[in-house]
Amino acid sequence: MRLDALAQRVGGDLVGDPGIEVHQVVPPEEARPGSVVVLTDLRRLPEVEAARVPVILARDAPATHLPAIRVGNVRLALALAIRALIPPTAPPAGIHPTCVIGSRAQIGEGVFLGPCAVIGDDVTIGERAQI
């Protein structure tokens, strides 16, 4: 994902090259090309600067030479960055043995019905639904 797109997803202001590609959120000690660090502890800024990777930090944090996304809430930005860069995985299709399915229920292709799910009588579940 381009850094400008990530800035938009986390609600921050981008300072620096918008075209940098990032693929993962990592802690400062794992910083490497293709990663972004969400800096919750400003004492670690020199460590991140040495790694030369983009950083997400508070709007009022000291200036840095790194490409940076400045945000109002760093912890919220961390959650949003993880959501943006690590898409959720769908569970495999199937019906858990504890699932209860009512009479005349219609279950679509590729459906996942998890533990203790209850599907009532005459219910239709569409394709690839997750319950």
C-alpha positions as CSV (number, residue, x, y, z in Angstrom):
1,M,0.0,0.0,0.0
2,R,1.3,3.5,-0.8
3,L,2.1,5.7,2.1
4,D,-0.4,8.3,1.0
5,A,-3.2,5.7,1.0
6,L,-2.2,4.5,4.5
7,A,-2.2,8.1,5.7
8,Q,-5.8,8.5,4.4
9,R,-6.8,5.2,6.1
10,V,-5.4,6.2,9.5
11,G,-6.7,9.8,9.2
12,G,-3.2,11.4,9.3
13,D,-1.2,14.0,7.6
14,L,1.6,12.8,5.4
15,V,5.0,14.5,5.4
16,G,7.3,13.1,2.8
17,D,7.2,10.8,-0.2
18,P,3.6,9.7,-0.9
19,G,4.7,6.9,-3.2
20,I,6.6,4.7,-0.7
21,E,5.2,1.2,-0.6
22,V,4.6,-0.4,2.9
23,H,3.3,-3.9,3.5
24,Q,3.5,-4.4,7.2
25,V,3.4,-2.7,10.6
26,V,6.4,-3.6,12.8
27,P,7.9,-2.5,16.1
28,P,11.0,-0.3,16.0
29,E,13.5,-3.2,16.5
30,E,12.1,-5.0,13.4
31,A,12.1,-2.0,11.1
32,R,13.2,-2.8,7.5
33,P,12.3,-1.7,4.0
34,G,8.6,-2.2,3.2
35,S,7.6,-1.7,6.8
36,V,6.1,1.2,8.8
37,V,6.6,1.8,12.5
38,V,3.9,3.2,14.7
39,L,5.8,5.1,17.3
40,T,4.1,5.1,20.7
41,D,7.3,5.9,22.6
42,L,9.2,8.9,21.3
43,R,12.4,7.7,23.0
44,R,12.7,5.2,20.2
45,L,12.6,7.7,17.4
46,P,16.5,7.7,17.0
47,E,16.3,3.9,16.5
48,V,13.6,4.2,13.8
49,E,15.5,7.1,12.2
50,A,18.6,4.8,11.9
51,A,16.5,2.2,10.1
52,R,15.2,4.8,7.6
53,V,11.6,3.6,7.4
54,P,8.4,5.5,7.4
55,V,6.9,6.3,10.8
56,I,3.4,7.0,12.2
57,L,3.6,9.4,15.2
58,A,1.8,12.0,17.1
59,R,1.1,15.4,15.5
60,D,3.0,17.2,18.3
61,A,6.1,14.9,18.1
62,P,9.5,16.4,17.3
63,A,10.4,16.9,13.6
64,T,12.1,14.0,11.8
65,H,13.7,13.5,8.5
66,L,11.7,10.3,7.9
67,P,8.6,10.1,5.8
68,A,5.9,10.5,8.5
69,I,2.2,10.2,9.0
70,R,1.2,12.5,11.8
71,V,-1.9,11.6,13.7
72,G,-4.0,12.8,16.7
73,N,-4.3,9.4,18.3
74,V,-1.3,7.1,17.8
75,R,-2.9,4.0,19.3
76,L,-6.0,4.3,17.1
77,A,-3.6,4.8,14.1
78,L,-1.9,1.6,15.1
79,A,-5.2,-0.4,15.0
80,L,-6.2,1.2,11.7
81,A,-2.8,0.6,10.1
82,I,-2.9,-3.1,11.1
83,R,-6.4,-3.4,9.7
84,A,-5.3,-1.7,6.5
85,L,-2.2,-3.8,6.0
86,I,-3.3,-7.2,7.3
87,P,-6.6,-8.1,5.7
88,P,-8.8,-10.5,7.7
89,T,-8.8,-14.1,6.6
90,A,-12.1,-15.9,6.0
91,P,-12.6,-19.1,7.9
92,P,-12.9,-22.2,5.7
93,A,-16.4,-23.2,4.5
94,G,-18.1,-25.7,6.7
95,I,-20.7,-26.4,9.4
96,H,-19.5,-26.8,13.0
97,P,-20.8,-30.0,14.7
98,T,-22.5,-27.9,17.4
99,C,-24.4,-25.8,14.9
100,V,-28.2,-26.3,15.0
101,I,-30.0,-26.0,11.6
102,G,-33.8,-25.6,11.5
103,S,-36.1,-27.5,9.1
104,R,-36.3,-26.2,5.5
105,A,-33.3,-24.0,6.0
106,Q,-31.3,-23.3,2.9
107,I,-27.5,-23.0,3.2
108,G,-25.6,-21.4,0.3
109,E,-22.3,-22.6,-1.2
110,G,-19.1,-21.8,0.8
111,V,-20.9,-20.9,4.0
112,F,-19.1,-21.0,7.4
113,L,-21.4,-21.8,10.4
114,G,-19.4,-21.6,13.6
115,P,-19.7,-23.2,17.0
116,C,-23.2,-23.0,18.6
117,A,-24.7,-21.1,15.7
118,V,-28.5,-21.6,15.5
119,I,-30.2,-21.3,12.1
120,G,-34.0,-21.1,12.4
121,D,-36.7,-22.8,10.3
122,D,-37.2,-21.6,6.7
123,V,-34.0,-19.4,6.9
124,T,-31.9,-18.8,3.8
125,I,-28.2,-18.3,4.2
126,G,-26.5,-16.7,1.1
127,E,-23.3,-17.9,-0.5
128,R,-20.0,-17.4,1.4
129,A,-21.8,-16.1,4.5
130,Q,-20.1,-16.4,7.9
131,I,-22.1,-17.0,11.1
